[in-house]
Amino acid sequence: MATPVVTTRILRRLLSSGANARAERLLARIHPADLGPLLADLTREEIRTVIDLLFKHRRAATMLKELPPELLPQVFEAVTDQRLAELLNRVEIDDMLELVAGIPEERRDAVQALLPSDRRAELRHAELYPPSSAGRVMTTSYIALDEKMTAQEAIDSIRASGDLGESILYLYVTDESRRLQGVVPIRRLVASPPDRPCSDLMIQDPLNVQPEADQEEVAQLVARYDLLAIPVTDVDGTMLGVITVDDVIDVITEEATEDMYHLAGLSEEDRVFTSARVSIRKRLPWMIVNLGATFTAAWIVGLFERTIEQMVALAAFLPVVAGMGGNGGIQTLTVITRAIALGEIEFSSGVRAVAKELGVGLVLGATVGVMSAVVTYLWQGNPTLGAVVFLSMVSTMAVASFLGAATPLILKALRQDPALGAGVIVTFLTDAFGFFTFLGIATLLMDRLL
């Protein structure tokens, strides 16, 4: 497959020359998931032509749901309301929810009005579920079986259902009221004798979730128990839909991106294809917060201006202490945040984790402190200065590890996102403490230093 840059250049040449048949063949060789970088460099008219070519082969809807969210507005601008409604009608309800959210508000009602009445009703019902919930990511297409069915009858029902795509991973045994009774893995069904009843094949009391469950918790369950799909039921056990593993992968990617961005003080809307205007608007507030934190750290250094005047060499070691402390804090913060995101740690068990990270920080601080003291002595020839570096390194690394472990746990206890601003908080406090400790110890030992 050609690289996106080469493909875009060739595709634009074909479209500009009117060779749509050749462009159509070129598009047929590209996976829908690889069309995002390609469309990002096309004009509105070129995007409209590409959509028309893909629509002929019923690939436009598949391409649309694979696009990065930040590219959707650009594509929607090039598509008429009627064509957009036709594309939405071809995707599962969970994908439709995401795509509808990307339609500009002034067009959203008009596009939804062009959907078939049953799809509009399904969309309105799905929108009642909370954001980031299981109900938002489930698909309502699944195969339900009666427990009295034989294996052969179940296979015949699969054939009669047509192509359900991603949902044929498990078959769900329900009663007359659609209450979930069990799950039949497709592999077990195919390998069983034709006359064996589904009641003998099904896994009874399967793991299930309710539609209000947080999507991150659902992803953790699927990953923990190695599932390919998980049923969604109401409080009475009635089947509502299924969350498949590809949706779980999307959730994991989304949650990991969210945590990664929050650690860096970024908004999830700031992506590689996001416009420069939006990126600036999203990043500027955190940059202002960082600026304030930086000036606060500089103010702390300014408190020891006379100490630095007495021994200018101290200034050279400030970034050493702060840098090592910042690295140690971010390492601990990353470990604890990941553990919280994967459900491996709760606040009750967090005390042990904080104590462990504090011990790690002390050992690492002592190790790099000794190394730093030796380098300082060889460089400056001052053993007291080496001792100052050692003491400040040990204390800063210990505090950095403590803050890196405690901050996300405290945020979680306050029902805040553990990653939200934690990186900025830990970095600022570690730098401030490192500067204060190093220059404070130097001030106390100034007579020996000189």
C-alpha positions in Angstrom: 0.0 0.0 0.0 1.3 3.5 -0.9 2.1 5.9 1.8 -0.6 8.5 2.6 1.6 11.4 1.2 2.1 9.7 -2.2 -1.5 8.5 -2.3 -2.8 12.0 -1.7 -0.7 13.4 -4.5 -1.8 10.7 -7.0 -5.4 11.0 -5.9 -5.5 14.7 -6.4 -4.0 14.4 -9.8 -6.6 11.8 -10.8 -9.5 13.9 -9.5 -8.3 17.1 -11.1 -7.9 15.3 -14.5 -11.4 13.8 -14.2 -10.1 10.2 -14.1 -12.6 9.2 -11.5 -12.6 5.5 -12.6 -8.9 5.3 -11.8 -9.4 7.2 -8.6 -12.1 4.7 -7.7 -9.7 1.8 -8.2 -7.1 3.5 -6.1 -9.5 4.1 -3.2 -10.5 0.4 -3.4 -7.0 -0.6 -2.4 -7.0 1.7 0.7 -8.4 0.4 4.0 -11.1 2.8 5.5 -9.0 3.3 8.6 -6.1 4.7 6.4 -8.3 7.3 4.7 -8.0 9.9 7.5 -4.6 11.4 6.6 -5.6 11.3 2.9 -8.7 13.4 3.4 -7.0 15.9 5.6 -5.1 17.3 2.6 -8.1 17.4 0.2 -10.3 20.4 -0.7 -14.0 20.4 0.0 -14.9 19.5 -3.6 -12.3 16.7 -3.7 -13.7 15.3 -0.4 -17.2 15.3 -1.9 -16.0 13.4 -5.0 -14.2 10.8 -2.8 -17.4 10.3 -0.7 -19.4 9.8 -3.9 -16.9 7.2 -5.1 -16.9 5.4 -1.8 -20.7 5.6 -1.6 -21.0 3.6 -4.8 -19.2 0.7 -3.1 -21.0 1.1 0.2 -17.6 1.9 1.8 -18.3 5.6 2.7 -20.1 4.8 6.0 -17.2 2.5 7.1 -14.7 5.2 6.2 -16.7 7.8 8.1 -16.7 5.9 11.4 -13.0 5.2 11.2 -12.1 8.9 10.8 -10.4 10.8 13.7 -13.1 13.0 15.3 -11.3 16.2 14.5 -11.6 15.5 10.8 -15.4 15.0 10.8 -16.3 18.7 10.6 -14.2 19.1 7.5 -15.8 16.0 5.9 -19.4 17.0 6.9 -18.9 20.4 5.3 -18.4 18.6 1.9 -21.5 16.3 2.2 -25.1 17.3 1.8 -27.7 16.6 4.5 -29.3 13.9 2.4 -26.1 12.1 1.7 -25.0 12.4 5.4 -28.3 10.9 6.6 -27.9 8.0 4.2 -24.4 7.4 5.6 -25.6 7.6 9.2 -28.4 5.0 8.4 -25.7 2.5 7.4 -23.8 2.4 10.7 -24.5 0.9 14.1 -26.2 3.0 16.7 -23.0 3.4 18.8 -21.1 4.8 15.7 -24.1 6.9 14.8 -24.0 8.6 18.2 -20.4 9.6 17.8 -21.0 10.9 14.2 -24.1 12.9 15.2 -22.1 14.6 17.9 -19.7 15.8 15.3 -22.4 17.4 13.1 -22.7 21.2 13.6 -25.7 22.1 15.7 -27.3 24.1 13.0 -27.4 21.1 10.7 -28.0 18.3 13.3 -31.8 18.5 13.4 -32.1 18.7 9.6 -29.9 15.6 9.1 -31.8 13.6 11.8 -35.1 14.5 10.2 -34.0 12.7 7.0 -33.3 9.4 8.9 -36.0 6.7 8.8 -38.4 7.0 11.7 -37.2 3.8 13.4 -33.6 4.9 13.3 -34.6 8.3 14.7 -36.4 6.7 17.6 -33.4 4.4 18.2 -31.1 7.4 18.2 -33.3 9.4 20.6 -33.4 6.4 23.0 -29.6 6.0 22.9 -29.0 9.6 23.6 -30.8 9.2 26.9 -27.9 7.2 28.3 -25.2 9.2 30.2 -22.1 10.3 28.2 -19.2 7.7 28.4 -21.6 5.0 29.6 -22.1 1.4 28.4 -25.4 2.4 26.7 -23.5 4.8 24.5 -21.0 2.3 23.1 -23.3 -0.8 22.8 -24.7 -2.1 19.6 -28.3 -3.3 19.5 -27.6 -5.9 16.8 -27.1 -9.4 18.3 -28.5 -12.9 17.8 -30.8 -14.3 20.4 -31.6 -18.0 20.7 -34.1 -20.1 22.5 -32.5 -22.6 24.9 -34.5 -25.5 23.3 -32.9 -24.8 19.9 -30.4 -27.4 18.6 -27.0 -26.4 17.4 -28.0 -26.8 13.8 -31.1 -24.6 14.3 -28.9 -22.0 15.9 -26.5 -22.1 12.9 -29.5 -21.7 10.6 -30.7 -18.7 12.5 -27.3 -17.1 12.0 -27.6 -17.6 8.3 -31.1 -16.2 8.3 -29.9 -13.1 10.2 -27.6 -12.1 7.4 -24.3 -10.2 7.9 -24.3 -8.8 11.4 -20.6 -8.1 11.2 -18.9 -7.4 14.5 -21.8 -8.7 16.7 -21.4 -12.4 15.8 -18.9 -13.3 18.5 -21.3 -14.8 21.0 -24.9 -16.0 20.7 -27.2 -15.0 23.5 -29.8 -17.4 25.0 -32.9 -15.5 26.2 -36.4 -16.4 27.4 -39.7 -15.2 26.1 -39.2 -11.8 27.8 -35.7 -11.4 26.3 -34.1 -11.9 29.7 -30.5 -13.2 29.4 -30.1 -16.9 30.3 -26.7 -17.7 29.0 -24.1 -17.2 26.3 -23.0 -19.6 23.5 -19.5 -19.0 22.1 -19.6 -19.3 18.3 -16.7 -21.7 18.4 -18.4 -24.0 20.8 -21.6 -24.0 18.6 -19.8 -24.9 15.4 -17.8 -27.7 17.1 -20.9 -29.4 18.7 -23.1 -32.1 17.3 -26.0 -30.7 15.2 -28.7 -32.1 17.6 -27.2 -30.8 20.8 -29.5 -28.2 22.5 -28.3 -24.7 23.2 -29.1 -25.3 26.9 -26.2 -27.7 27.0 -23.8 -25.4 25.1 -24.5 -22.1 26.9 -22.4 -20.5 29.7 -25.0 -19.8 32.4 -25.1 -16.6 34.4 -22.7 -14.7 32.1 -20.9 -11.5 33.1 -23.0 -8.5 32.0 -23.2 -4.8 32.7 -26.0 -2.3 32.9 -26.3 0.6 30.4 -25.5 3.3 33.0 -22.1 1.6 33.8 -19.0 3.7 33.0 -17.4 2.7 29.7 -14.0 2.5 31.4 -15.2 0.0 33.9 -16.7 -2.1 31.1 -13.3 -2.0 29.3 -11.6 -3.2 32.4 -14.0 -6.2 32.7 -13.5 -7.2 29.1 -9.7 -7.0 29.5 -9.7 -8.8 32.9 -11.8 -11.8 31.8 -10.5 -12.0 28.2 -13.9 -11.5 26.6 -14.7 -10.8 23.0 -18.0 -9.1 23.9 -20.1 -8.3 26.9 -23.9 -8.1 27.0 -25.7 -5.0 28.3 -28.9 -5.7 30.3 -31.3 -3.7 32.4 -32.0 -4.2 36.1 -34.4 -7.1 35.2 -31.8 -8.9 33.1 -33.5 -8.0 29.8 -31.0 -7.8 26.9 -30.5 -4.3 25.5 -27.4 -4.7 23.4 -23.8 -5.9 23.2 -20.4 -4.2 23.6 -17.9 -5.8 21.3 -14.1 -6.0 21.7 -13.5 -3.4 18.9 -15.6 -0.9 20.8 -13.6 -1.8 24.0 -10.4 -1.1 22.2 -11.8 2.3 21.2 -12.7 3.0 24.8 -9.3 2.0 26.0 -7.6 4.2 23.4 -9.9 7.1 24.3 -9.4 6.7 28.1 -5.6 6.3 27.7 -5.5 9.4 25.5 -7.5 11.3 28.0 -5.2 10.4 30.9 -2.1 11.1 28.8 -3.4 14.5 27.8 -4.5 15.4 31.3 -1.0 14.5 32.7 0.4 17.0 30.1 -2.3 19.6 30.7 -3.9 19.1 27.3 -7.5 18.9 26.2 -8.7 15.7 24.4 -9.9 17.9 21.6 -6.4 18.9 20.8 -5.3 16.3 18.1 -2.9 16.2 15.2 -5.6 17.3 12.7 -7.1 19.9 15.0 -6.9 23.5 13.6 -4.2 25.7 15.0 -6.8 28.1 16.4 -8.4 25.4 18.5 -5.1 24.0 19.7 -4.0 27.5 20.8 -7.3 28.1 22.6 -7.0 24.7 24.4 -3.4 24.9 25.4 -3.2 28.6 26.4 -5.0 28.3 29.8 -2.6 25.5 31.0 0.4 27.4 29.7 -0.8 30.4 31.8 -1.1 28.1 34.8 2.4 26.7 34.2 3.7 30.3 33.8 2.3 31.2 37.2 3.9 28.0 38.8 7.2 28.8 37.2 7.2 32.4 38.5 6.3 31.0 42.0 9.4 28.7 41.8 11.5 31.7 40.7 10.2 33.7 43.6 11.3 30.9 46.0 14.8 31.1 44.4 14.7 34.9 44.9 14.2 34.4 48.6 17.8 33.1 48.7 19.3 35.8 46.5 21.9 36.7 49.2 22.9 33.0 49.5 23.5 32.8 45.8 25.5 36.1 45.8 27.8 34.6 48.4 28.3 31.5 46.4 27.4 31.8 42.7 28.2 28.1 42.0 25.0 27.1 43.8 23.0 28.3 40.8 24.6 25.7 38.6 23.1 22.9 40.7 19.5 24.1 40.9 18.4 22.4 37.6 20.2 19.2 38.8 18.1 18.9 42.0 14.9 20.1 40.4 15.3 18.0 37.3 15.9 14.7 39.2 13.0 15.4 41.5 10.7 16.2 38.7 11.6 13.0 36.8 11.1 10.9 40.0 7.7 12.5 40.6 6.5 12.0 37.1 7.6 8.3 37.1 5.7 7.6 40.3 2.7 9.6 39.0 2.6 7.6 35.8 2.7 4.2 37.7 -0.1 5.2 40.1 -2.3 6.8 37.5 -2.1 3.7 35.4 -3.0 1.5 38.3 -6.0 3.6 39.1 -7.1 3.6 35.4 -6.9 -0.2 35.2 -8.7 -0.7 38.5 -5.6 -2.2 40.2 -5.6 0.1 43.2 -8.2 1.9 45.3 -7.8 4.6 48.0 -7.9 2.0 50.8 -4.9 0.2 49.3 -3.3 3.4 48.3 -1.6 4.0 51.6 0.6 0.9 51.1 1.4 2.1 47.5 2.3 5.6 48.8 4.6 4.1 51.5 6.2 1.8 48.9 6.9 4.7 46.5 8.2 6.8 49.3 10.7 4.1 50.1 11.7 3.8 46.4 12.2 7.6 46.3 14.5 7.5 49.4 16.6 4.7 47.9 16.8 6.3 44.5 17.5 9.7 46.0 20.3 8.3 48.1 21.8 6.5 45.1 21.8 9.4 42.7 22.7 11.7 45.7 25.9 9.9 46.3 26.8 10.0 42.6 25.9 13.7 42.5 28.0 14.4 45.6 31.0 12.7 44.0 30.7 14.6 40.8 30.2 17.9 42.7 33.4 17.3 44.7 35.4 16.4 41.6 34.0 19.5 39.8 34.1 22.1 42.6 36.6 20.5 45.1 34.2 21.4 47.9 33.1 18.4 50.1 30.4 20.5 51.9 28.8 21.5 48.7 28.7 17.8 47.8 27.0 17.1 51.1 24.4 19.8 50.4 23.7 18.3 47.0 23.3 14.8 48.6 20.9 15.9 51.3 18.8 18.0 49.0 18.7 15.2 46.4 17.5 12.6 49.0 14.8 14.8 50.4 13.6 16.1 47.0 13.4 12.6 45.5 11.5 11.3 48.5 9.0 14.1 48.5 8.6 13.8 44.7 7.8 10.1 45.0 5.3 10.8 47.8 3.6 13.6 45.8 3.5 11.5 42.6 1.7 8.7 44.5 -0.5 10.8 46.8 -1.8 13.4 44.3 -3.8 11.1 41.9 -5.2 9.1 44.9 -6.4 12.4 46.5 -7.9 13.5 43.3 -9.7 10.2 42.9 -11.0 10.5 46.5 -12.4 13.9 45.6 -14.1 12.3 42.6 -11.9 14.1 40.2 -10.0 12.6 37.3 -6.7 11.4 38.8 -4.8 12.6 35.8 -6.4 16.0 35.6 -3.6 18.5 36.1 -1.6 16.0 38.3 1.5 16.4 36.2 1.5 20.2 36.6 0.8 20.0 40.3 3.5 17.4 41.0 6.1 19.2 38.9 5.5 22.5 40.5 5.5 21.3 44.0 8.6 19.2 43.4 10.5 22.1 41.8 9.5 24.5 44.6 10.5 22.0 47.3 13.7 21.2 45.6 14.8 24.8 45.2 13.8 25.6 48.8 15.6 22.5 50.2 18.8 22.9 48.3 19.2 26.7 48.9 17.9 26.3 52.5 20.5 23.7 53.4 23.1 25.8 51.6 22.1 28.8 53.7 22.4 26.8 56.9 25.9 25.5 55.9 27.1 28.7 54.3 30.0 29.2 56.8 31.3 25.7 55.9 30.7 26.2 52.2 32.9 29.4 52.2 
